[in-house]
Amino acid sequence: MRRLPFIIFFLFSLASFGQNSNKAFGDGEYFRFRVHYGILTAGYAELSVNATELNGHSVYHIVGEGKTRGVSRVFFKVDDTYETYIDRKTDQPYRFIRDIYEGGYTKDIVMDFDHRNSTVLVNDRKHNTEEIYSIEKQTQDLLSSFYYARNQMDGKTLKEGDFMDINLFFDKENYAMRLKYLGKEVIRTPFGKVKTMIFRPYVQSGRVFKEKESLTVWISDDENKIPLLIKADLAVGSLKATLTEYKNLKTELKIE
């Protein structure tokens, strides 16, 4: 239960890949997801996008929030907030914030990226420490990687079995996230039947997930590239995240 919100944002970061010059999202976009075990709702996750300025840069300020609810909140309270500030043209992150409360476990981290010098300054506000780390070229943070990927993908050129690696810096470490494209499928959603692209992220097994290929993500096969359904086989059962609400998409969601 403790890692539910983290898992949702982690999955978002693995959603898609390819090449596309069109922007898939814009100012005011909003998603709400229901996180559930079967019929039991464990919590909700929300993502919002707002255009603003940061240190002279025109950026999108993206906020992701995850909370447990009902019985889950009584037994294990979770209040997580993730924020990123990304360049509106290049999609590179300038700042990432992770402020979480998970059953008494807390973190309060601010990361400032210097892409010209390939470094990131990690400010641990909880412990009042600062450290500088080297990063790879085109590195994304946990939240920005999802939006970066949406702008890069092109469902017309993807072939079943294609792979892609995304450079990610999270929790003071560099990661290479490998994604595999599985094909297309029309699925039922709260909004109707939608044509989707299916992806399988490769993640480390053991601590959270049952095995290396335990995640599956369904992304709308249109100009928006939005995550409609996420399934994860966890060490404690099967988890789903279902998109239940959206606002201000760049184009109308295509319903079959």
Order of alpha helices (4+ residues) and beta strands (2+ residues): alpha-beta-beta-beta-alpha-beta-beta-beta-beta-beta-alpha-beta-beta-beta-beta-beta-beta
